[in-house]
Amino acid sequence: MTDTNVITHDVIVVGAGLAGTWAALAAGREGVTDIGVLSKLHPLRSHSGAAQGGIAAALNNVRPVADTGPRGPLEPIPVGDEPVDSWELHMFDTIKGSDWLGDQDAIEVLVKEAPEIIYEYEHMGCVFSRLPDGRIAQRRFGGHSAPRANYSADYTGHVLLHTIHEQALRHGVKFYPEWYCMDLIIEDNVCRGVVAMDVLTGKLYTMRAKAVMFGTGGYGRAWKITSNATANTGDGVAIAYNAGVPLMDMEFVQFHPTGLYGKGILMSEACRGEGGYLRNGDGDRFMEKYASGLMELAPRDLVSRSEQTEIEEGRGVGDDKQGIYLDMTHLGAEKILSRLPQVRELALEFLGVDIIHEPVPIQPTAHYSMGGIPANADGQVIADGDGTPVVGFYAAGECACVSVHGANRLGTNSLLGASLFGRRAGKSIAKFIKDGAELAPISGDPTQKHEARIQHLMSGPTDKKESVAQIAAELKETMTKNCGVFRTEERLQKALQDIKQLQERFKNARVMDTSRRFNTDLLGAIETEHLLTFSEVIVASGLNRQESRGAHFRTDFAKRDDEKWLKHTMAYKNGDDGPKLGYKSVNIDWEKYPPQERKY
């Protein structure tokens, strides 16, 4: 290595969303002064900012008006009145939502610390929507038995991200906007840094650090219809997997019930939390058949399957009958304009539908990854089912699997998990640094193999080579058709076969742009390689899990099977042979929260 392509920090964070920025801020507050945060986007374009509906915590600020039932109007709870919510209730809802695959020790951490993180945001100046007496407003969300979604109209992620970013700047955190992480450097189970590209110049750097933290987000871009931003290509999980770190529970991918028809763009669960209805092509509120107790506010996996069933039985809407109507016309203009302004704007912009006056067509959309890089509640990444730590490597947010979401995440627990576990990871990293962590040496020049990788993608005649865009499109098509809301052995085998063929074709892929400055063609090729890498893990893990649990629904194994499958999947890279699968037990308090049938 030459000094010109080596950058050194005590801590390097990859990803500038809520998890990564919280980790950097928390480490900085604990006295770590040399922190660098890499983001392939401008930090304020991180996907955390796209979250709309709220962040969960049992604050007990509102309750249903007496005698109106669980879906009636809400009213503020006078200070000192009997609470309607508790961390214990939040914990049970999260465990039940996870279909008993969530680790209950981690869930307890999540729900107990939730109010504290909300008040910390508030004290930083976060612009929450308010009740008349000034307290934070709350709304309902699916799968929660009390209104505990703390919100800022339908821009919640946006205001949280701006709040935490300015605090990180205030504490001297150095950001590297539009820098792309290429590799994770792990030798002898010790993380020593990353290889990164400055996108503006195309130059590669070895970035050395005593600790590395991944907050790289999710991987919804493996599907054709997704709520995820273009950047959500699962880089972090693929890079970690290629570096020898296992991936956990990758078969569990949540399909949000309300993505804009044909687009996938998210129509927040707040639409239903505020009282919106789902209607089929016959005009019926069909959730009565599937979850009569909670109706539209059942958990996301159940609502998405209900919608897909209506579609497949011929009661869909739209040109190809692959949609369902989300009807908010009865809410009135005042409520929509004050609480749902962004979703109205999105429906107008992309479909020409004004939700004040007419229902908008929606469909299930790939949304959230429950699986990812295995980590504990302090963000420490683990190398195996026994809990062996990868020294100096941490992860939090959607790229990590703690696992608090298990087989299905409840809405508003994602912003909470990213914030809370990001903060815990930062504190854990600071302790690691202050306890005497050393800057481990790196053998050779890690940038060389990635320079060769880039040259391979740029070399040779492009007219006789495979198209990266075509490979990516075919991957998304097969994942959507064969690894979606409903899965079978036949469909999953087809997806696996397609992915193997696409991986072979990618070896001959070339990019048109052979310059190095801001080469988005090159970035797209590397991202496509990452999509192909982790998609194989998703499909192989789903093929092996012969049961239906949460978001993983096998129509050929339609029941949950606790006897055989109450365990986490651990997928290890095994050369070109596909992942080697192992399993890890779920942490369950068998006296307090034993598995039971999941009914709503």
Stockholm file with secondary structure:
# STOCKHOLM 1.0

chainA/1-600         MTDTNVITHDVIVVGAGLAGTWAALAAGREGVTDIGVLSKLHPLRSHSGAAQGGIAAALNNVRPVADTGPRGPLEPIPVGDEPVDSWELHMFDTIKGSDWLGDQDAIEVLVKEAPEIIYEYEHMGCVFSRLPDGRIAQRRFGGHSAPRANYSADYTGHVLLHTIHEQALRHGVKFYPEWYCMDLIIEDNVCRGVVAMDVLTGKLYTMRAKAVMFGTGGYGRAWKITSNATANTGDGVAIAYNAGVPLMDMEFVQFHPTGLYGKGILMSEACRGEGGYLRNGDGDRFMEKYASGLMELAPRDLVSRSEQTEIEEGRGVGDDKQGIYLDMTHLGAEKILSRLPQVRELALEFLGVDIIHEPVPIQPTAHYSMGGIPANADGQVIADGDGTPVVGFYAAGECACVSVHGANRLGTNSLLGASLFGRRAGKSIAKFIKDGAELAPISGDPTQKHEARIQHLMSGPTDKKESVAQIAAELKETMTKNCGVFRTEERLQKALQDIKQLQERFKNARVMDTSRRFNTDLLGAIETEHLLTFSEVIVASGLNRQESRGAHFRTDFAKRDDEKWLKHTMAYKNGDDGPKLGYKSVNIDWEKYPPQERKY
#=GR chainA/1-600 SS CCGGGEEEEEEEEECCSHHHHHHHHHHHHTTCCCEEEEESSCGGGSGGGGCCSCEECCCCCEEECTTSCTTSCEEECCTTSCCSCCHHHHHHHHHHHTTTCSCHHHHHHHHHHHHHHHHHHHHHTCCCCBCTTSSBCEECCTTCSSCCEECSTTCHHHHHHHHHHHHHHHTTCEEEETEEEEEEEEETTEEEEEEEEETTTTEEEEEEEEEEEECCCCCGGGSSSBSSCTTCSCHHHHHHHHTTCCEESTTCEEEEEEEETTTCCBCCTHHHHTTCEEECTTSCCTHHHHCTTTGGGSCHHHHHHHHHHHHHTTCCBSTTSCBEEEECGGGCHHHHHHHCHHHHHHHHHHHCCCTTTSCEEEEEEEEEESCBEEBCTTCEEESSTTCCEEEEEEECGGGEECSSSTTSCCTTHHHHHHHHHHHHHHHHHHHHHHTTCCCCCCCSCTHHHHHHHHHHHHCSCGGGSEEHHHHHHHHHHHHHHHSSSSBCHHHHHHHHHHHHHHHHHHTTEECSCCCCTTCHHHHHHHHHHHHHHHHHHHHHHHHHCCSCBTTBCBTTBCSCCHHHHCEEEEEECCTTSCCEEEEEECCCCTTTSCCCCCCC
#=GC SS_cons         CCGGGEEEEEEEEECCSHHHHHHHHHHHHTTCCCEEEEESSCGGGSGGGGCCSCEECCCCCEEECTTSCTTSCEEECCTTSCCSCCHHHHHHHHHHHTTTCSCHHHHHHHHHHHHHHHHHHHHHTCCCCBCTTSSBCEECCTTCSSCCEECSTTCHHHHHHHHHHHHHHHTTCEEEETEEEEEEEEETTEEEEEEEEETTTTEEEEEEEEEEEECCCCCGGGSSSBSSCTTCSCHHHHHHHHTTCCEESTTCEEEEEEEETTTCCBCCTHHHHTTCEEECTTSCCTHHHHCTTTGGGSCHHHHHHHHHHHHHTTCCBSTTSCBEEEECGGGCHHHHHHHCHHHHHHHHHHHCCCTTTSCEEEEEEEEEESCBEEBCTTCEEESSTTCCEEEEEEECGGGEECSSSTTSCCTTHHHHHHHHHHHHHHHHHHHHHHTTCCCCCCCSCTHHHHHHHHHHHHCSCGGGSEEHHHHHHHHHHHHHHHSSSSBCHHHHHHHHHHHHHHHHHHTTEECSCCCCTTCHHHHHHHHHHHHHHHHHHHHHHHHHCCSCBTTBCBTTBCSCCHHHHCEEEEEECCTTSCCEEEEEECCCCTTTSCCCCCCC
//
